[in-house]
Amino acid sequence: MKLEALRIPAPLRGFGAGDAELFDIVLAAGKVESITPSADQKHARGTLLSALVEAHAHIDKNYTVQDVGAAQGNLFAAIDRMNRHRDSWTGESLRLRMERALHDAWQCGTRALRTHLDWVQAEPPAALPVFEALREEWRGRVELQFVSLTPLDLFADLAAGERIAREVKRAGGVLGAFVYRNDGIVHKLGRVFDLAQHHGMALDFHVDEGLDAEAGGLRSIAQLVRARDFKGGVACGHACSLSVQDDAVAGETLALCAGAGLHLIALPTTNLYLQGAWDRTPVQRGITRIREAAARGLRASLATDNVQDAFYPYGSYDLLETFGLGVQVAHLAPAADWLDTITVNPAKALGLAWDGRIAPGCPADLLVLSATAEHELIGPRGRQRTVIRAGRIIEKNLEKTQ
């Protein structure tokens, strides 16, 4: 297959482009065989991306908003509603919702997805065996990872923490925790790091998911990574409190994060919905400091987070929609320079074999967008896409409207 006259955004190029902006790409045997400058450098036919990578989702609790209702800006009300609803979850209901999410992500061009699974007690959740079965069934289409989403305070119970860590390790997962202004936060975080180091696991935190300027979980995590020389990989989602902290304080924290090699994941849909006032037009919003992080060499990811549940009652698993929202709320310009937030950066955060840079020899898992120029990237026509997996077209001119 030959693709002609396509733009390849600079952050996704794994080859020397010279002065060329448009390229012809030959696909063969499931890989990119060659990339050459197009003879015509004036008339683009579209934009080429590597297949998308979802760094932070919740496919165990999506599509439940009709049952639980929308929390409208109250994070802890949403948590309480889901805690009560979780008692009704069965293997069958979980499979239906989780499969729906995976089909949506697959059709939109996602090649890998990391989901958090609610894990609120020492015993494994009902979602775990469902996830393990789906991970095998979807192998070769969407590479699946999971994180145990556990309240940080539960790790104060040493036996519970050990049991969780052992089961997460057995199932090939990532150890995680919800961190927000906990008492004894450094000690409890230290326990999570102990378990990860002992069992040889990566870490993934929900951290500082609120507009409290005093929340310092992100800083504590960065300090622990450096103090312990932790090499397992650490992702931190949300970090909303950075947005309301003094510039100097936030800058110091981001410098620590960059030095520690943390992966920062911004979640614009859920955090715009949950953070800020609901009794008037909100002034404060929940998006973390993506641009300031990038200025310190810390390139963030953009991810979906919640879909149609108490935390966020809308949305789908189209990362291009998430990208478009992130571009607008965080003023990410030029937009094409930030396409690594849904491709290269999350691939690194998840430790994938392919980092998403397009070059001869890379997998032919690609998206061809209709957008021929940077300013068309987030419009409905520009988002029309042809999804290519292993060098074969699976979806053509797809525009998600649900």
N, C-alpha and C positions, 0 to 999 in steps of 0.2 A: 504494500500500500504506500502511496506517495501523498503527502500533504504539502500543499504549495502556498507560498506567500503568506506565512503566518508570523505574527509577532511572538516572540518568546521574551517575557519580562526579564529584566536584568537579574533580579534576585534568584531566578530559577535557571539561569544559564550555567551549565557545567562545562562550557567549552569557550574557546576564544572566538568572539564575534567580530572583532575588528570594528569597522564603521557600519557594518550591516545592521539593519533593523528588521528585515523580513527574510524568512528562511524557508527552504524546502527540506522536508524531513521524510526519509524513507524508512518504513517499518518492515521487518522481516523476522521470522522465527520468534515472534513474541517480544522483540527488542527494537530499540532505535538503532538502525543500521548506519545511517549517515545524516548529517546536518550540513547543508551548504547554503550560502547566501543566494537569495532569489535573483534571477536576472532582472526582474522588475522590482525596484525598491520603492515604488510609489503607490501601489494599489494592494493594500492588505486584504486578505480574505478572512481573517479572524485572528484570534489569540490562542496560543497553545499553553496549557498548564499541565503539570503533572497531576495525577489523580489526587483527590483531596484527602486530608487526614484530620479526623475528629479527635481532639485531645481531651475533651471533657463532656460527657453526656450522662444521662440517667435513664437508661432504657428499661429499668425495672419499674419506674413509677410514672412513665409518660402515659398520656391519653386517659387520665383519671379525673380530669377537671369536672366532668359532668357529675361525678359522684361526690367529690370533696368540695367543690367550689373554689373560686379564685380568692387569694389572700389579700390582694390589693395593698401591697406595700408593707405587709407585716411578715417578715421572715419567720419569726417564731410561731406565729399563727399557722403558717404554711407547714412548718415542721410538725406541729401538734396535729394538724389535720391528716398529714400523711402517716404519722405514728398510729393514729386510730384506724385509718383505712388499711394499713398493712396487715392487720389481723385477718382480713378477708381475702388476702392474696392466696391463690392456689397455683400449682404448677401449670394448669391449663390456662388460667387467666394471664399469668406472667408470660407464657410462651406466645400467646396471641399478641400481646402488646409489644413484646420484644422483637418478634418477627416483623411486625408492622414497621417498627423503627428501622430495622436492618434493610428491609426492602426499599424504604424511602431513601435511606442513605446510599444504598447501592445504585439506585436509578439516578441519583443526583451526581454520582461520580466519586463517591468516597471509597477509598481502598483500605483504610484502617480506622478503627474506632475504639477508644477507651471509655468504658462506662464505669461509673461508681455504683456499687450495690449497697443499699442500706444494710448496715451490720451493727445493730444496736444492742446486742447482747453477746455473750460468749459463744453461744451456739450459732452455727452457720445459718444464714437466711435461706428461705425457700427459693430465692432467686438463683442461688449458686449452682445447684445441679442443672437448672434450666439453661443458665449461661454456659456451663461446660458442654452441654449437648449442642447448643447452637454454635459454639466456637468450632466444634468439629464439622458441623453441617455446612458452615459458611466458609470453611477453610478454602483458600484459593479465590474467594470473591472479596470478602471483607475480613481483614485480619483483626481479631478481637482481643482486647485486653480488659481486665477488670481491676478495680480498686475497692478495697473494703472501706466503706464510709462509716466510721465509728466515732461517737462522741469522745473527745479527748479524755474526759473525766473517767471513762471506763477503764483506761489504761492504768489508773491508780490501783485497780484490783490486779495484782500481779498474775494470779492464776488465770483470770479472764483474758488479760493481754497475751499471755503465752499461748493460750488455746486458740485465740484468734490468729496470731502470727503463724502457728503451726499449720492451721487449716488453709490460710492464704498461701503459704509456701507450697503446700501439697497441691493446691489447685493452680499453681503457676501465676499468682496474682501479685499485685502491688499493695503494700500496706499503707493505709490512709487514716486520716482523722479530721474531724471538724473542730477548728480552733478559733475561739473568739472570746477574748478577755477571761479565760479560765483562771481560777485561783491556782496558785502554784504552777503556772504555765510552763516555766522552764524545766522544772522537775518532771512534769508529766510528758513534755516533749522529749526530754532525755530518755524516758522509758521507751517511747516509740522508736527513737534512734537505736537504743540498746537492742530491741527486738529485730529491727531491720538489719543491723550489723551482724547479729548472731545468726540469723537465718539467711542472710545474703539476699535481701530484697531491696527494691527501690521504694521510694516514698512519694506520696501524692497527697497534698493537704488542701482542704477548704480552709482558707485563712482570712481573718479580718473582713468578713462579709457583712459590713455595715459602715455607717458614716460616723463612727466614734473616733475622734482624732487620737484618743489615748490607746487605741488598740495597737499592740506592738507584736503580734504573733509572727508576722513576716520577718521582722528584724531578729527575733529570737531564733527562728528557724535558720536564717542565714548565719547567725553567730555559731549555732551548734554545728552546722555543716563544716565551717572553717575550723572550729575548735577540735572537732573529732576527725578532721580530714576525711569526711564521709565521701565515698566514691560511688555509691550505689545509684545516684541520680535522684534529684528531688524536683518535683513539680509543685507549684503553688497557684491555685486558682482563686479568683476573685480579687483579693487585696484592695477592696473598695476604700478602706480607711486612708490609704495613701492619697486619695483625691482631696481629702479635707485637712490633711496635715500641713503644717508650715513647710514651705519649699525647702528650707535647709534640712529639716528633719526627714522629709520624704527623700531628698537627694542622698542623704547619708545612708538611709536604708537601701535604696536602689544600688548604691555603690557597693554595699555589703553583699547584696544579692548577686550582682555581677561578678564580684570577686569569688563568690562561693559557687558560681556556675549553676545557679537555680534557673529553672524554666518557669516563666511567668505566663499565666493563661488568663486572658480577659474574656468576660462573658457578658457581652453587651445587652442581650435581650432580657435575661433574668434580672440583672442588676439595675437596668433602667426601670424595670417594672417594680422591683422590690424596694429600691432605695429612693429617698426623697419624699417630699410631702404628698399626701393624697387629698388634703382638704383645700388645696389650692394648686396652681401651676407650680411644679417643683423647680427649684433653683439648683439645689445640690443634686447631683446624679451619681450613679455608682460606678462609672467606668474608671478603671485604674489608670495610672500614668504610663501609657504605652509609649508615647514619644520620648518622655524623659528617660525611660528605661532603655530605649534604643540608643539614645545619645551616650549611654554608658556601656554600650556594646551588648545589652541584654535585649535580644529580639524576642518579643512576645508572640504568643499564639492567640488567635481568636477561635472560640469554640461555642457550641450550641447550648450546652447546659440543659435546661429543662424544656420540655415540649408538652403543652396541653396538660398541665397539672396545677397544683395549688401554687407553686412557685412562679410559674409563667403559663398563662392559660391559652397562649397562641402558639404559632410557630410550626416548623417542620425541620427535617434534617437536611436542608439545603444549605451547605456552608457558604455558598455564594450570597445568600440572603443575609446571613450573619456578617459576612465580610462587608457587604454594602452598608449595613447599619453601623458597624465599627468605623468604617471610613468617615461616615458623616458625624457621629457623635464625638470621635476623638480627633477630627480634622487630620486624617491621614492622607497626605498629598505629597506627590502625585500618587493616586490610588494604585497604579501598577507597581510602584516601588514597595508596596506592602502586601503583595500577593504571597510572600513567604509566610505570612501569618496563618495561612490555611493549607500550606504545603510543606515547605522545608522546615520551618521552625517546629511545628508539631511532630513531624517525622523524627526530628532529633529528640524531642521531649519523650517520645514513646520508644526510642531506641530501635527504630526500624532499620532493616538491612539496607534499604535505599533511602537516602536523605531527600529525595524528591527533586534533585537538580537534574535537568534534562541534558543528556550528553550521549554521544554514540556509545552503545553497549548497555544503556540503562533499560529497565523494563518499559515496554510500550503500553503502559497504563496511564492514559492521558485524557485530557478534555480539550476539545476544540470549541472555543466560545465564538459566538457570532460577532462580538465586539471587535471592531477594526481599529479603534482608537481608545486611548485611556479614558476619555470622558463617557464612553459607552459601557464601561465595565459593570456598573451597578444598575443599569436600566433593564427593563424586562426583555427588550429585544437583544441587547448585548449579552444577557445571561443565557440566551438560548444556546444549547450545547450539543455536541456529539460526544458521547462517552465511549472511549476505546479501552478495552482491557485485553492484555496479551496480544495486542496488534489487531484486534477484531472489534468492529463497531457493535455495541450492545444497545445503545439508545441514541437516537438521532433527533436533533432540534427539540430537545426536551426543555420545556419551561414549566417549572413547578408553580402551580397556582393554589395548591391546597395548604 
